[in-house]
Amino acid sequence: MSTLQQDALLMENGHIKGLSRELRHGRTAHNMSSSSLRKKSDLTLVSKVQWCLLRNLLVNFQEVILGTKLSILFLVIPLAIVAEVYRFGRPWVFALALVGLTPLAERVSFLTEQVSYHTGPTVGGLLNATFGNVTELIIAIFALRNNKIAVLKYSLLGSILSNLLLVLGTSLFSGGIANIRGEQKFDRKQVDVNSLMLLLAFLCHLLPLLFRYSGISAALDTGPSLHLSRTASIVMLIAYFAYLVFQLWTHRQLFQAEDEEDNDNVAEVAVIGFWSGFAWLAGLTVLIAILSQFVVNTIEGTSDSWSLSVSFLSIILLPIVGNATEHAGAIIFALKNKLDISLGVALGSATQISMFVVPLCVVIAWIMGIRMDLDFNLLETGSLALAILVPSFTLQDGTSNYMKGLVLLLCYVVIGACFFVQRTPPNQADVPNMILKPPTEAA
């Protein structure tokens, strides 16, 4: 640790906060994945600044803004704001805002880890559980505020599909190619827990859909389905809270993502002070909120301009770009034959979205007086079922090879092609849960 970093941390906290063995062995897969895109900051020039306060500000800027391999993408953020202010074409605003979200998501993960160095592994884990998918949550809130329930459901579904099929498939395929002479092995305990949570989430999505087709009364009245969805959402949130207790307290060792090579040789320290970390975290969250609003407001105009359905943009394009940093990190660790970290990223993020973000959106919509349920329609729910069941069967033996990854990728391609050719009528774009008669009644 440099003298300059020590001075900065001494000013804020009165002591230097290193990363203890307990903390190092409790880092989540999400943190480990994001760390693969970070780079060591060169503080030679900054150390020559005489004024201590200015020097500390420059240190923070160096670590937060320039301490990532994606720092060049920060230039896109002001371009997106300028494009919105001067009323550039909707596709330009959408594309620039989407790209601008990429480095912000990675930096939020970095700052969450920095704050956790000062708070301990338990509070750090709770922070990661809150901010791990902050981009998806903020986009969902703006979609709710604009009453774009279809965009909200599509984006959340897309994040789950992307993690379970694209990220996991690419990781298994890349790791299998890099270790083509043998099979990669991983600990099934974490996989089993996440798979069980995902199956519970699927059940809570499936029942409202089946309820709609169960009889004439259900077909003519959305009330029972809505009440069922709200009840299921509360159950899911309770299950997610139990999952956090299981993950952070009682069985924390199952979820530890330990990078043995790095941890054994490098004594890690916090490079950002506690209050600085919170200030930067708040500032970046505001930027994420601004860009998320741009994305929500321009997605339909972009759909018309690019002749692509809103469902394809929300389910396929938005998650690929928005979660690019997590995806890259998972692939990098799979190539290093550290498949447990890759699985923790993919399955952990999918579990967090399906068991926390989705039901939380239903509850928030309930509070706002908006009728949002867990019925994602037949095509979307079927895609979710395949995305959950196929990886569960793929990972059941605790081994992996490139063929398993290829199958997951091909499943994602087929689902993507399905939504690519789908054309949602304009008058149904924001009414995804129109009450349809059961097949027998329609006949």
N, C-alpha and C positions, 0 to 999 in steps of 0.2 A: 504494500500500500504506500502511495507516495505521501510526502510531507504535506502537500497541498490538500489532498483528500482528508488527511488527518485534521488539518486546521478547519476545514469546512464542517466536519462532523463534530469537532470539539465545540465550535461556536453554537451549534444547534442543540446538542445533547449533553455536553459536558464530558463525554467519553466516547471512545471509538467502539462501535458495535460490530464485532466480527460475527461470522456465521459459525455457530457452535456445531459440534458433531450431531447433536440431536436435530438441529435445524437442517443440516446438510442431508441427513438421512430421512428427513420428512418432506423434502421437496416433491411437489406434485409433478405428474407427467406433463401437465400444461406448462408449468414453469420451465421444465427441462427442455421442452420442445421450443419454446420461444427463445431460450438462451442460445440456441444454435445459430440465430441470426444476429447476435450481438457482436460488437467488435470492441477491442480495447481502445480507450480514448487516449490521445496524446496530449498531455497537459503541460508540455514544455513552455509554450508561449503564454498560456494562462497564468502560470506560476510567477511570471515576471510582473504581473499587475500589483501595484503597491497597496491600493485601497482594498481592505479585507472584504467589505460588503460586495463590492463590484467583482472581486475575485471569486467569491462564493457563487454569485449569480452566473458568472461565466462557466464555473465548474459544473453547475447544474445543467446549464444549456449544453455543454459539451457532452455530458453523460446521457441526457435525455434525448436531445435532438440529433446529435451526431454519433451517438453510441450504438447505432444500428446500421446494418448493411442496407437498410431501406431508407436511409436519411434523404436521398435524392427525391423520394416521393413526397416529402413534406412540401415541396414547391408546388405540387398540384393543388394543395388546399386553398391558398389564396386565389389560384386560377379558377377554382370552382366557385368561390365567393364572388369574384369579379363577373364570371359568366352568369350567375344568378342576378346580381345587381343590375347589370346592363342588358338583361333579357336576351341572352344568347339562345340559340336553339335548345329545346328541351333535351335532345340526345346529348349535347355537349355537357350540359349541367349534370345529367345523370351519370355519364361516363367519368367525368372529372371527380364528382363526389364519391363515386364507387371506388375509384383508385385511391383517393385521399383517405378513405377509411382503413386501408390496408396497414400503413405504418402506425396509425393511431391505435389500432387493436393490439399490435405487437408491443407498443410502448406502455399501454395500460397493464399488460401482463408483467412487463419489467418493473413498473412502479409498484404494483401489488406485491411483487417479490421483495422489493426494497423495503417497503413498509413492514412486511412480515419479519424481516431481520430484527426489527426493533420490538415487535409485539409477541413473538413466539410462534410456534408452528400451528397452534390451535386457532388463534385469531387470524393468522395468515391464511389458514385453510378456509376460514369463513369469508375473508376478503376475496379469495380466489373464487369461491363459490358464488359470490355476488357479482364480481367484475369479470368472471371468466368468459361470459357471453354477453357483455354489456352492449355490444353493437346490435345484436339481434333484439335485445330487450328494448333499446331505445327506438329502433326502427318500428318495433311492434307498437310502442306507445304512441308514436306519431301516426301510424296507420289507424289506430283506434280513434285518436282524436279527430282524424279526417273521415272517420266512418268507412274506411277501406278494409272491410273485414276479409275480403278475398285476398288482397295483397298481404295482409297479416298472416293468414293461414298458409298461403303459398310460401312465404319467406321462411316461416318456422319449419314447415315440412321440408323445404329445400335444404335447410341446415342439417336436419336429421339424416336425410338421404345422402347428402354430401359426405358427412362424417362416416356413416356406416358402409357406404359403397365406394365412393371416390377416394377418400383419404385412406381408409383401411385397405381397400383394394390396391391402390398405388403403393402403399407401404409394404404390403405382403409381396407384391410383384417385384418391387425394387430390391427388397431384402432377399427374395428368392433368387433373383438373377445374380446378386453380389455373392451369394453363398450357394451357387448352383450345384456344387458337389454334395451337398447334404441338406438336411432339413433344419430350419430354425425352430427353437423351442422357446416356450414362454410359460409363465405361471398362470394356470387356469383359474385360480381362486378369484382374482379381480374380474376376469372375464365373466365368470358365472354370476357374480353379484350384479354387474352391469346388465347382463342379458336378462336376468330376472326382473330388474327394474324396467327395462324396455318392454318386456312382455306385459307387465302391468299397465304401462302407458298405452300399449296397443289395445288392450282390453277396454280401457276407458275411452278410446277413440272408436272402437268397434261397436260397442253397445248402443250409443246414440244413433249410429247409422242403421243398425238392425232394428232399433225401436221405430225408426221412421217407416220401415217397410213391414212392420209386424201386424198392422191392421188398419182399418179405415179411420178410426179415431186418431191414431198417431199420424196418419197421412194428412189429416185436415187441421191439425192443431200442433203448433210448435212448442206449446207450453210444457208438456211432459218431457220432451227431449231436452229442452233448455234446462229444466229443473234437474234432470239426470246429469247433464253435463256439469252443472255447477256443483252438484254433490260429488261427482267423480273428481272434479278439480280440487276440492277440499281434501279428498282422500289422497290424491296424488301429492299435494303439498305436505300432508302429514307423513306420507311415505318418504318424501325427499328429505324432510327434517330427520327422520329416523336413519336415512342413508348417510346424512352428514354426521350424525352421532356415531354410526358404525365406522365411517371413513376417518373421522378426526379423533375419536376417543378410543372406542372399545377394540377396534381391529385396524388401527392405523398402519400397522406393519404390512398389511396386504396392498396398500395403495402407495407405499413409498416408492418414488422413482429415483433410485440412486445411480448416479453416473460414477461408477467405482473408479474409473481411470482418472477422472478429474478430481474427485473428492479426496483421493488418497495422496495426491501430490500438490494440491493447491489449497491454501487457506483462504477461503473466500471472505470478503468483508463487504459491508454496505457502503456504497459510494454516494448515496443520497441520504440526507438526514430525514428524520421522521416527519417533521412538519413540512419540509420541502417536498417530500414524497406525496403527502396529502394535497398540497397546493397544486403540484403538477397534475396529480390524478384528477382533481376537480376541473382544472383548465382543459385537459384533454377530453374529459367527458363532455364538456360544453361544446368543444369542436365536433365530437362525434354526434352530438345532438343536432348541431347545425347541418352537417353533411347528411345525416339520416333524414332530416326533414326535406332536404333537396331531393334525395332519392325517392322518397314517398310521393312528393309532389310532381315529379317528372316521369315516373315510371310508365304511366298510361300514355303520355305524349310520345315517349321513346318507343313504346310498343307500336303505335300507329306509324311513326316515322321509319322504324326498322322492319316493319311488317312481321313482327314477332309477337306472339301472344304474351299477355301479362303473366300467365302461369309459367311460361318458359323463362322469362326474365327473372321472375321471383324465385322459382324453384331451382333453376340450373345456374344462371349467370351470377345472380346476386351472392349466393353462398360461395361460389368458386373464388370470386375476387375478394369478398369480405373476409374470408377465412384463409387467405393464401399463406399467411405467416405460419399458422398452425399446421397447415398441410405440408409446407416445406420442411418444418421442423420434424414432423412425424416421419417423413421420407428419409431425412438425413440420419435419424437414429436407427431406422430399419436397415439402412445401408451399413451402419456400424454394428449390426447384429445385436442391437439393444431393442428388441421387439416389444418388451414390456412397456417401454415409454411410448412407443407408437400406438400400442393398443390402448394405453391409458388416455392418450389425447383423443383418439377417435371415439372410443366407447364412452369416455368420461364426458366429452362435450355433447354427444348425442343424448346421454342420460340427463344432463343438466338442462338441455333445451326441452326435452319431452316431459320431464317430471317437475320442472320448476318454471321455466319461461312460459310454456304453453298454458298450464293451469293458472299461473299468476295473471296472464293476460285475460283469461276468462273471468277471474275474480275482479280485476280492474274494470273490465267492461261492465260487469254486474254493478259495481259501484257507480260507474258513469251512466248507468241506465241504458247501455247498449246490449242488444241481444246477440251475444256471441256464444256459440256452443262448441262442442268437440266433434261435431259431425263434419268431417272434411270431404264428404261426398265419396262415391263408390270408387272412382279411379284413384283418387289421392290416398284413400284408406288402404286400397289394395296394394299400392306402391309402398306404403309404409309397412304393411305386413311382410312383403317380400324383403324389404330392407332390413327388417329385424330378424326374420327367420333364417334367411340365407347365411348371414355372418354367424349366427348361433350354431348352425350345423357345421359351418366351415371351421370354427375354432374349438369344436368339442373335444378333439384329441390332444390338444396342447402342442401341436406342431404346425409348421407352415412351410409352404413352398411357392414358387412363382405361379403354379397353375391355379392355386386357390385365389391368389390375388387377381389373376387374369379373369377368372369367372366373376368375381365381384365387380371388376371394372366393366365387363361386358353387360352385366345386369344394369349398371348405371347408364351405360350408353343406350340400352333399349328403353329404359324409363325416360331418359332425356329425349330420345327420338319421339316418344309418345307425346310428351308435352310440346315438342317442337311443331308437330303437325296439328296439335289441338288448336282450335280457334274458338275462343269464348265470345259469344255474341255481346256487343257493346252494352245492351241493356241488362246483361247478367254479370257484368264484370265485378260489381260490388254487392251482388246478391248470390253468393255461392251456395246458399242453403235454401233455395226455392223449394217449396213443398210440392213434391211430386207424388202422384199416386203410385201405389205398389204395382208391379208388373201385371198382376191379375186384374186389378181394377182398370188399368190403362187398356188392357185387351178387351 
